[in-house]
């Protein structure tokens, strides 16, 4: 799930930068927004590759990861962000980014997860980097939001984006839980049949 989301980041942020750039003449605040998005897209470059390397380090297959279809919840999560950034207003993406980068796992939490599941240290490199980077990104997002002249409608759009992100992350996590429950149920039926 994480890889499906992260692999869309640079393209999504780049699209929001283009949208903001097209509005810069009529909305001068969009010039700074476009600049922020361009810089942030560069900062997010190759994070999907980092995560892919981590997934391989814990025993997952590269070809299988890259060929897996994104879940409907992830497609709806990311797709809505494109729509809002391109057809409503590019400031909307700040709601999405605030959720994804606003509350990273702590290094202590990640270490506990690694130990509990006997994961190699190389399996959590990306999460560890984000535990260090995302608090800075969160502060940048909030500063951009504070500086942007949000109307009531734009504030509602940013909030809509944030709540949509939370909702669809929850749906994506539920899809994962349901798939594991389905496997456990199938394994139990198989065990009873044998």
N, C-alpha and C positions, 0 to 999 in steps of 0.2 A: 504494500500500500504506500509506504513512504517513498519508495523509489518511483512509483507511478506519479506521485505528486511532485517530487523534486525534479524529475526529468522534464517537467513542463515549465519550471520556474523561469528560466532565462527567456524563453519565447514569450511567455505571458508578460513578464516585466518589460520586455522589449516592445511588445504591442502597446502596452500602456504608455511607454515613453513616446512612441510614435503618435498615439492619440493626443497626448498632452502637447506634443510639439505642434500638431496641427491647430491647436486651440490657442497657442501662445500669443498670436497677434491680437486676438479679441479678448483673451483672458491672460494678462501679463503674469499672474501667479502660476500659470501652467508652464511657463518657461523654467522656473525653479523645480517644479514637479517633474518635468521631462528630464532635467539634469539629474535629479535624485534617482529616478528610475534607471537612467543609463548607467550611472555609477553602481547602483545596486545590482543590475544585471551582470555587470562585470564581476562583482563580488561573489555572485552565486554561480558563476561559470565553473563547471567541472564538479560541482557538489554531487551530481548524480553519478559521476564516475567514481568519486570517493566512496559513495554508498554501495555501489556495485562491487568495488574491491572488498569492502567490509563483508558484504553478503557472501562473496566467494570464500573469504577467510573463515566463515562459520560453516562452510560446507555446501552452500547452494550452488547450483549450476548456472553459469553465465548465460548460456543460450536459452535456458528455460526462463530465466528472469526477464530477458529482453523480448521474448516471444509471448509472454503472458499478457492477456488482454487486461486493460485497466478495468476495475470494477465500475458498475454503473454509478455508484456513489462518488467515486473519484472523478469520473467523467463529468458528472453533474456539478461537482464542486468547482473544478477548473473551468469548465465550459461557461458557467454563469459569470465567472470573473472576466473572461474574454468579452462576453456580451456587454456587461456593464461598463468595462473600460473603453470599449469601442463605440457603444451606442447610447450610453447614458452619460458618464463622465469618468475620466481616468483616475480621479481622486478615489474612486470606489475601491481600487486595489489596496489602498492603505488599510482598510478593514481586514481584508484577507491576510495581508502581511503581518498586521498587528497580532492576529490570532496565532499564525504559524510561528512567529519569531518572538512573541511576547512573553512566553513562559517556558523557557527550555528546561529540560531535566538538569539537575545539579550534578556535579562530578561525583558526589557521594551517592546519589541515587543510581547513577550509571555503574559505579563500581559494585554496588549491591546487586544490580541486575546481572552484571557480568559474573559475579561469584555464584549467585543463586543458580544460574543456568550453565555454569562451567564454560563460559564463552572465552575464546582466546582474546587477548587485548586488542588484536588487530580487527576484531569483529565489531568494535564500537568506536573506531577512530573518528568517523564522521559525527557521531553523536557527541563525542568529547569535544571536537572542534566547535560544534554548534553550542555546546554548553558555555564555551568561552566567548564565541562571537555574537550569539543572539542577544545577549543583554545590551551590547553596543548597538546592534541593529534596531532593537526595540526602542532605545532612546532616540535614534535617528528618525524612526517612523513617527514617534510622538512629536518630535521637534518639527517635522514637516507638516504634520497635522495642525500643530499650534500656529504655524506661520501661514497656513493656507486660509484664505478668507472664505470659510465655509458658510454657505447659506443654510437655512433650515432644511431645504430639500437635499443639499449635498451632504449635510450631517446625517440625515436619514439614510442616504444611499451608502455611506461608509458603514453605518451601523447595520444596515441590511446585509452588506457584504460580510461583515464580521459574524453576524448571527447565522447566516447561511453557511459560512465556513465551519462554525462550531457544529451545526446540525449535520452537515454532510460528513464531517470527520467522525461524528458519532455513528452515522449510518455505515460508513466504511469499516469502522471497528466492529460493528454488529455483524457485518458480512463475514468478517474474519471469524468471529465467535461462532456464528452459525455454520460455517464450513467445517470447523473443528468438531462441533457437536454432531454434525452429519457424519463425519468420519468415525467418531467414537461409536455412534449408533450403528453404523455399518459394520465396524469391527466387532462389536458385541453380538450382532446378529450372526456374523460369520462364525464367531467362537461358539455360539450356541448350536449352530448347524453342524459343526465338526464334532 
